Amino acid sequence: MNNTDSSLRYSEDGRSGTIYFKNEETSFEMWYELAMPPAIIIMGIPEPKYWERHTKIPLSRREEILGFIGEQVIKDKLSGEGYFLIDDNILSICSGKKPAD
C-alpha cells in the first residue's frame, strides 16, 4: 500500500482527544491521552481480534497502518526524535532515541 493517500486529523481536548485516520479505503478513530515518560502520548488501537471490524482493513496490514500512524504522530506532535511501541491495544509515542533491545 502506498501511504501517501493516508492522513491523520487531530481533535484535542486538553490532555486527551481523538486521532482520525483516513485513506482511500477507510476511516476510523482512536482515542489518545498524554502519558508519563518514557511515553509522551498513548493511543487506544483496535486489538488484533477486532482490527478488521473496526478499521475495515485486513489484519495482515495492521503493522503497516500502525507504523504509518506512529511515524506521522511523531512528525506532527514531537519537536525532535521519537519512536513508537505497539502492543495489542496501545500505541505509545515516546521521545528520544529508541533504546537498544
PLY file of the C-alpha trace (Angstrom):
ply
format ascii 1.0
element vertex 101
property float x
property float y
property float z
element edge 100
property int vertex1
property int vertex2
end_header
0.00 0.00 0.00
1.14 3.50 -0.72
0.55 5.57 2.42
0.76 8.85 0.50
-3.04 8.83 0.36
-3.29 8.36 4.15
-3.81 11.22 6.56
-4.37 11.97 10.22
-6.50 14.65 11.80
-6.47 15.56 15.48
-9.21 16.72 17.82
-7.72 17.98 21.09
-9.48 18.32 24.43
-6.89 19.33 27.00
-4.74 16.31 27.87
-6.65 13.93 25.59
-8.51 13.79 22.32
-9.18 11.81 19.17
-6.98 10.92 16.22
-8.79 10.32 12.94
-7.14 8.11 10.30
-8.32 8.30 6.71
-7.22 6.78 3.40
-8.93 5.81 0.15
-10.14 2.53 1.71
-11.47 3.50 5.09
-11.51 5.88 8.02
-11.52 5.22 11.75
-10.76 6.99 15.01
-8.64 6.30 18.08
-8.56 7.99 21.48
-5.32 9.40 22.83
-4.08 10.96 26.03
-0.86 12.47 27.31
1.22 9.95 29.24
4.02 9.66 31.75
7.60 9.24 30.46
9.03 7.49 28.62
5.78 7.67 26.63
4.51 11.12 25.71
1.24 10.01 24.13
-0.67 6.75 24.39
-3.30 5.85 21.82
-6.03 3.25 22.03
-5.83 0.96 18.99
-8.09 -1.94 18.00
-6.89 -5.29 19.30
-6.00 -7.78 16.57
-9.26 -9.71 17.09
-11.28 -6.51 16.49
-8.97 -4.87 13.92
-10.87 -5.76 10.72
-14.28 -4.99 12.20
-13.16 -1.58 13.49
-10.92 -0.48 10.60
-12.21 -2.40 7.53
-8.52 -3.16 6.75
-7.14 -6.73 6.64
-5.31 -7.84 9.77
-2.26 -8.59 7.61
-1.84 -4.81 7.13
-2.19 -3.83 10.82
1.54 -3.30 11.41
1.86 -1.24 8.22
-1.04 1.06 9.13
0.05 1.44 12.76
3.60 2.14 11.58
2.30 4.97 9.39
0.24 6.35 12.29
3.17 6.17 14.73
5.57 7.88 12.32
3.05 10.58 11.40
2.20 11.40 15.03
5.94 11.76 15.74
6.31 14.17 12.79
3.20 16.13 13.75
3.50 16.29 17.54
7.14 15.93 18.62
9.79 18.60 18.20
12.63 16.12 17.86
13.39 12.43 17.61
10.87 9.86 18.68
9.85 6.26 18.39
6.71 4.24 18.94
5.81 0.94 20.57
2.82 -1.19 19.56
1.08 -3.78 21.70
-2.36 -5.37 21.41
-4.40 -2.28 22.29
-2.00 0.63 22.91
0.36 2.53 20.61
2.84 4.52 22.71
4.69 7.53 21.29
8.00 8.20 23.06
10.52 10.99 22.66
14.22 10.49 22.03
16.06 7.55 20.51
14.65 4.06 20.88
16.62 2.11 23.49
18.50 -0.94 22.24
16.57 -4.16 22.79
0 1
1 2
2 3
3 4
4 5
5 6
6 7
7 8
8 9
9 10
10 11
11 12
12 13
13 14
14 15
15 16
16 17
17 18
18 19
19 20
20 21
21 22
22 23
23 24
24 25
25 26
26 27
27 28
28 29
29 30
30 31
31 32
32 33
33 34
34 35
35 36
36 37
37 38
38 39
39 40
40 41
41 42
42 43
43 44
44 45
45 46
46 47
47 48
48 49
49 50
50 51
51 52
52 53
53 54
54 55
55 56
56 57
57 58
58 59
59 60
60 61
61 62
62 63
63 64
64 65
65 66
66 67
67 68
68 69
69 70
70 71
71 72
72 73
73 74
74 75
75 76
76 77
77 78
78 79
79 80
80 81
81 82
82 83
83 84
84 85
85 86
86 87
87 88
88 89
89 90
90 91
91 92
92 93
93 94
94 95
95 96
96 97
97 98
98 99
99 100
